[in-house]
Amino acid sequence: LKAPLRTVDNLAQWIQEDCVEILPKESRAHLKTLQGRIIRMENLLADLLNYSRVGRVDSQIETLNIRLVIDEAIELSNKPDSFVFHIPGNFPEACICVAPLVQIFQNLFTNAIKYNDKEKGEVFIRLDDSDKTYFQFTVTDNGPGIEQRYHERIFMMFQTLEARDVIEASGMGLAIVKKVVENEGGKVCIESELGGGSSFIFTWPKIAMAH
């Protein structure tokens, strides 16, 4: 699927380089839309590949401070300067599969950044370490919130609440989060209401599961 898509992308770029100055305004708009759809398809294929790999690719198990996992996820989420992460300073060390946990936090952080409607976006991260078997993480943002009737739908594949022409998204981010969490034996849910921000709560085993 990627190979013909790259060919279409190349053709679109050649048309832009050779003809953009002579194309009518309407045709230039069509070309821009075409290039946007190509990017959308590339992102969708990448997310589908990530989704299909969950549980099939062995992840390295490490003992490290969980704060390092969160810091890496923030770095990968392309945080704008206006966005603030509130992170407690008491994260424990744990024996965990690092890559899947980074992926979960990265997807949740990217979602919070992408859909935030405030001048100053904020994310609050909390850890409940009271259970003997599982950590419980909560990622809360100050975004627009989500109506309760959509709480199950957002974890399904290809589901977005904003039109893709308004916010570019594949609708796979939270589906990947759900699959990764459940593959590790955890659970994920959302607490949110329209206008009140969102909290994503998930559990993660304290001792990495053998795959």
QUISULTA-V760263 format. One line per field, one symbol per residue. ss: DSSP state (A for helix, B for strand, O for the rest). A space follows every 50 residues. Layout:
ss->???
This chain:
ss->OAAAAAAAAAAAAAAAAAAOOOOOAAAAAAAAAAAAAAAAAAAAAAAAAA AAAOOOOOOOBBBBBAAAAAAAAAAAOOOOOOOBBBBOOOOOBBBBBAAA AAAAAAAAAAAAAAAOOOOOOBBBBBBBOOOOOBBBBBBBBOOOOOOAAA OOAAAOOOOOOOOOOOOOOOOOAAAAAAAAAAAOOOOBBBBBOOOOOBBB BBBBBOBOOOO
